Amino acid sequence: MNTWITTKDLAKGIDLDNYPNTIIPINMQNNLRTKRKLTYSKVGTKVVYTKQWIEQYLENNIREAQPKAN
């Protein structure tokens, strides 16, 4: 069964399997939802996420480090 994660929980920090102490500030969550980059559900006026949705967002946005150009 999925455990719902609230916007406040995610802003305070949660532990995910591959990403310990994951923090996404509320204003960034708002931007990601507006741009349809972070999956969410609404229960009344409350926005909630699952760990799977947050991990999926993080996995899809991994960027390889590039050496600094001189």
N, C-alpha and C positions, 0 to 999 in steps of 0.2 A: 504494500500500500504506500502511496506517495504521502510524504509529509509536506504540508504547505509552508513556504518560507515567505514572510512578509517583507515589505520594502524596508521596514525598520530593522528587521533581523539581518538583512543583507547589508545594510549600511553600517551596522555594528560589527559584522564579521561572522562568517560561518565556516565550518570545516567541511570541505568536500573531499572525496576520495583522493584525487590527484592534486588538489589545490588547497592546502591548509590555510586557514585564516583569510579567506577570500572576502574582500571588502569592495563594494561598489556603492559610492555615495548616491543619495536619493536623486540629486539633480542629474547625475549621469544615467541612472535608471530611467528617469523620465525621457531623456534624449534618446536612449536606446529603444525604448518602447515606441516613441514617436516615429523613429526611423525604421521600425519593424525589424530590429536586429536581435532583440531579446524577447523570447516567447513568454507570455504571461497569461493569467486568467484573472477575471474580475468577479468578485463575490459581492454583489451590491456595489458599494463604492471602494471596496478594499481590493488592492492589487496583490496577487500572490504568484509565487513561482514554485517550481520543483527543483530539486538538486540536478536532475537530469537536464532540464532546460538551461540552467546556469552553466553546467559543465559543457553542454553543446555549444553555447555561445563562446566560452573561453577556448574550446578546441578549434572552432572555426576562425578564430582571430589570432592565432599564433603567428608571429612574424619573426623570421630569422634575423639575427643581429648582422649588421653589415659594417665592415671596417669604415672608419671615418675617411673621407676623401681629403687629400691635402691640397 
